[in-house]
Amino acid sequence: MKKLAVIIFIFLLIFSTAIIKNSTKKIEDEIFVTKERLKDFEKELGDTRLEYDYLSSTEKLLEYQNRFFEKELIQKDIKTIKTLTKKSNILLIGNFNIFEINE
């Protein structure tokens, strides 16, 4: 009887070890996938931050205008800008609104 209890105990230890290893492996795989996704997001964030910081500063935009376009760019009054919207195969022309809420 004592031998049977020891054998059952050993099998339970082996079985529980296998279950723990499998669950740990699944968790490690999930962690790896999550880290890979984070790397992609960090790269995208870095690119976006670079674009925002470098390209969208007013000084840089004015520098680019003077450097590349010289007199090709002209200032427009925002009230003269129109929007073109297509609804049910009908084109609608409206005034441009910065604070327009898209429905």
Backbone as CSV, one residue per row, in Angstrom:
resi,resn,N_x,N_y,N_z,CA_x,CA_y,CA_z,C_x,C_y,C_z
1,MET,0.832,-1.195,0.000,0.000,0.000,0.000,0.873,1.254,0.000
2,LYS,1.975,1.184,0.736,2.861,2.325,0.816,3.510,2.587,-0.544
3,LYS,3.872,1.495,-1.271,4.475,1.645,-2.592,3.480,2.279,-3.565
4,LEU,2.238,1.880,-3.497,1.203,2.419,-4.369,1.020,3.921,-4.124
5,ALA,1.044,4.342,-2.869,0.904,5.763,-2.538,2.090,6.557,-3.077
6,VAL,3.289,6.024,-3.000,4.481,6.702,-3.497,4.413,6.812,-5.021
7,ILE,4.000,5.740,-5.684,3.894,5.752,-7.148,2.838,6.758,-7.589
8,ILE,1.704,6.797,-6.946,0.651,7.765,-7.278,1.147,9.189,-7.041
9,PHE,1.870,9.384,-5.952,2.415,10.704,-5.639,3.414,11.146,-6.725
10,ILE,4.264,10.239,-7.163,5.239,10.556,-8.214,4.521,10.886,-9.520
11,PHE,3.502,10.111,-9.897,2.745,10.407,-11.104,2.030,11.750,-11.008
12,LEU,1.495,12.056,-9.834,0.858,13.364,-9.645,1.867,14.494,-9.802
13,LEU,3.069,14.312,-9.281,4.107,15.328,-9.436,4.491,15.500,-10.909
14,ILE,4.646,14.391,-11.610,4.988,14.456,-13.031,3.857,15.133,-13.819
15,PHE,2.636,14.743,-13.544,1.471,15.311,-14.225,1.352,16.814,-13.947
16,SER,1.493,17.208,-12.691,1.376,18.632,-12.345,2.532,19.433,-12.949
17,THR,3.722,18.839,-13.000,4.863,19.518,-13.623,4.601,19.741,-15.110
18,ALA,4.049,18.748,-15.784,3.744,18.884,-17.207,2.703,19.978,-17.442
19,ILE,1.679,20.016,-16.612,0.637,21.045,-16.743,1.231,22.430,-16.512
20,ILE,2.063,22.569,-15.500,2.674,23.863,-15.188,3.596,24.305,-16.322
21,LYS,4.375,23.374,-16.870,5.271,23.717,-17.977,4.481,24.161,-19.203
22,ASN,3.401,23.477,-19.508,2.580,23.851,-20.664,1.953,25.230,-20.484
23,SER,1.415,25.486,-19.317,0.801,26.791,-19.083,1.855,27.893,-19.085
24,THR,3.038,27.607,-18.562,4.118,28.586,-18.583,4.555,28.873,-20.009
25,LYS,4.628,27.848,-20.834,5.002,28.021,-22.240,3.977,28.891,-22.966
26,LYS,2.703,28.671,-22.709,1.660,29.495,-23.335,1.798,30.963,-22.917
27,ILE,2.068,31.177,-21.639,2.226,32.544,-21.134,3.452,33.197,-21.772
28,GLU,4.558,32.445,-21.888,5.756,32.981,-22.526,5.491,33.338,-23.986
29,ASP,4.729,32.512,-24.679,4.383,32.810,-26.069,3.552,34.088,-26.168
30,GLU,2.604,34.255,-25.276,1.781,35.467,-25.261,2.629,36.699,-24.973
31,ILE,3.573,36.561,-24.045,4.468,37.675,-23.722,5.309,38.038,-24.940
32,PHE,5.823,37.034,-25.639,6.636,37.282,-26.833,5.827,38.010,-27.902
33,VAL,4.611,37.550,-28.154,3.762,38.185,-29.169,3.464,39.626,-28.770
34,THR,3.174,39.844,-27.498,2.871,41.191,-27.020,4.085,42.100,-27.169
35,LYS,5.264,41.597,-26.851,6.481,42.406,-27.001,6.732,42.745,-28.470
36,GLU,6.473,41.812,-29.366,6.657,42.079,-30.791,5.684,43.151,-31.259
37,ARG,4.449,43.086,-30.796,3.470,44.120,-31.147,3.917,45.480,-30.618
38,LEU,4.427,45.482,-29.385,4.896,46.733,-28.800,6.049,47.319,-29.605
39,LYS,6.943,46.463,-30.103,8.048,46.952,-30.927,7.513,47.636,-32.176
40,ASP,6.500,47.031,-32.793,5.898,47.643,-33.979,5.273,48.993,-33.639
41,PHE,4.540,49.047,-32.513,3.904,50.301,-32.106,4.949,51.353,-31.737
42,GLU,6.045,50.935,-31.071,7.088,51.878,-30.704,7.754,52.453,-31.956
43,LYS,7.966,51.609,-32.958,8.554,52.087,-34.216,7.613,53.076,-34.884
44,GLU,6.331,52.729,-34.937,5.344,53.626,-35.537,5.254,54.934,-34.757
45,LEU,5.309,54.850,-33.433,5.272,56.060,-32.608,6.496,56.913,-32.878
46,GLY,7.664,56.272,-32.991,8.880,57.019,-33.278,8.802,57.730,-34.620
47,ASP,8.293,57.025,-35.633,8.148,57.634,-36.957,7.162,58.797,-36.914
48,THR,6.059,58.594,-36.230,5.045,59.641,-36.131,5.577,60.840,-35.356
49,ARG,6.280,60.564,-34.274,6.845,61.659,-33.473,7.867,62.439,-34.289
50,LEU,8.708,61.725,-35.041,9.690,62.396,-35.892,8.990,63.265,-36.925
51,GLU,7.964,62.698,-37.550,7.220,63.451,-38.550,6.589,64.694,-37.932
52,TYR,5.995,64.531,-36.766,5.334,65.665,-36.108,6.350,66.723,-35.705
53,ASP,7.423,66.294,-35.037,8.406,67.250,-34.541,9.168,67.933,-35.672
54,TYR,9.542,67.162,-36.662,10.428,67.698,-37.694,9.678,68.392,-38.818
55,LEU,8.604,67.800,-39.255,7.934,68.330,-40.437,6.852,69.355,-40.131
56,SER,6.251,69.294,-38.954,5.101,70.154,-38.730,5.424,71.443,-37.983
57,SER,6.666,71.657,-37.614,6.966,72.922,-36.951,6.855,74.053,-37.968
58,THR,6.366,75.168,-37.543,6.140,76.282,-38.472,7.438,76.769,-39.088
59,GLU,8.511,76.742,-38.305,9.796,77.184,-38.842,10.236,76.282,-39.993
60,LYS,10.075,74.971,-39.803,10.472,74.023,-40.844,9.591,74.190,-42.087
61,LEU,8.302,74.354,-41.882,7.407,74.518,-43.028,7.743,75.784,-43.822
62,LEU,8.035,76.865,-43.118,8.416,78.091,-43.811,9.754,77.921,-44.522
63,GLU,10.672,77.199,-43.882,11.963,76.929,-44.508,11.782,76.104,-45.782
64,TYR,10.938,75.076,-45.718,10.678,74.247,-46.899,10.013,75.052,-48.007
65,GLN,9.090,75.917,-47.622,8.419,76.753,-48.622,9.443,77.608,-49.341
66,ASN,10.315,78.271,-48.595,11.317,79.144,-49.204,12.343,78.341,-50.011
67,ARG,12.669,77.168,-49.531,13.719,76.369,-50.141,13.265,75.670,-51.423
68,PHE,12.076,75.070,-51.392,11.653,74.226,-52.497,10.608,74.863,-53.415
69,PHE,9.733,75.667,-52.868,8.609,76.161,-53.661,8.736,77.620,-54.062
70,GLU,9.574,78.351,-53.396,9.791,79.769,-53.629,8.473,80.504,-53.767
71,LYS,8.039,80.817,-54.989,6.817,81.605,-55.141,5.653,80.779,-55.650
72,GLU,5.777,79.466,-55.623,4.698,78.616,-56.108,3.532,78.544,-55.127
73,LEU,3.802,78.745,-53.856,2.745,78.675,-52.854,2.185,80.068,-52.602
74,ILE,0.869,80.140,-52.542,0.221,81.402,-52.234,-0.720,81.182,-51.056
75,GLN,-0.937,82.237,-50.321,-1.824,82.138,-49.164,-3.265,82.286,-49.629
76,LYS,-4.133,81.373,-49.124,-5.553,81.407,-49.476,-6.359,81.778,-48.234
77,ASP,-7.429,82.464,-48.478,-8.358,82.748,-47.390,-9.156,81.474,-47.119
78,ILE,-9.258,81.111,-45.889,-9.924,79.847,-45.535,-11.403,79.870,-45.915
79,LYS,-11.973,81.044,-46.036,-13.390,81.141,-46.391,-13.649,80.787,-47.849
80,THR,-12.600,80.811,-48.675,-12.774,80.488,-50.092,-12.609,78.996,-50.370
81,ILE,-12.207,78.240,-49.376,-12.018,76.794,-49.560,-13.365,76.097,-49.441
82,LYS,-13.648,75.217,-50.365,-14.914,74.475,-50.384,-14.644,72.991,-50.150
83,THR,-15.681,72.270,-49.738,-15.578,70.823,-49.571,-16.480,70.143,-50.589
84,LEU,-16.063,68.966,-50.998,-16.825,68.181,-51.959,-17.209,66.880,-51.269
85,THR,-18.504,66.610,-51.174,-19.002,65.423,-50.484,-19.899,64.640,-51.428
86,LYS,-19.739,63.313,-51.388,-20.579,62.466,-52.230,-21.532,61.695,-51.325
87,LYS,-22.840,61.896,-51.558,-23.864,61.176,-50.804,-24.867,60.620,-51.796
88,SER,-25.010,59.308,-51.810,-25.976,58.639,-52.694,-25.812,59.070,-54.150
89,ASN,-24.576,59.035,-54.636,-24.246,59.398,-56.016,-24.578,60.846,-56.359
90,ILE,-24.668,61.702,-55.362,-24.897,63.124,-55.570,-23.707,63.867,-54.969
91,LEU,-23.116,64.769,-55.725,-22.005,65.571,-55.232,-22.530,66.849,-54.600
92,LEU,-22.112,67.101,-53.376,-22.515,68.301,-52.664,-21.293,69.180,-52.438
93,ILE,-21.423,70.474,-52.708,-20.342,71.420,-52.480,-20.750,72.287,-51.298
94,GLY,-19.840,72.349,-50.309,-20.143,73.129,-49.122,-18.941,73.930,-48.676
95,ASN,-19.143,74.773,-47.701,-18.053,75.572,-47.150,-17.195,74.708,-46.239
96,PHE,-15.902,75.003,-46.222,-14.964,74.280,-45.374,-15.153,74.712,-43.935
97,ASN,-15.212,73.727,-43.036,-15.383,74.025,-41.623,-14.371,73.192,-40.853
98,ILE,-13.491,73.839,-40.141,-12.460,73.136,-39.376,-13.098,72.265,-38.307
99,PHE,-14.149,72.732,-37.711,-14.763,72.033,-36.590,-15.930,71.151,-37.022
100,GLU,-15.951,70.783,-38.285,-17.033,69.952,-38.815,-16.983,68.559,-38.187
101,ILE,-18.109,68.078,-37.748,-18.216,66.750,-37.146,-18.696,65.780,-38.213
102,ASN,-17.905,64.743,-38.472,-18.294,63.743,-39.484,-19.326,62.807,-38.883
103,GLU,-20.365,62.554,-39.625,-21.437,61.680,-39.132,-21.318,60.328,-39.755
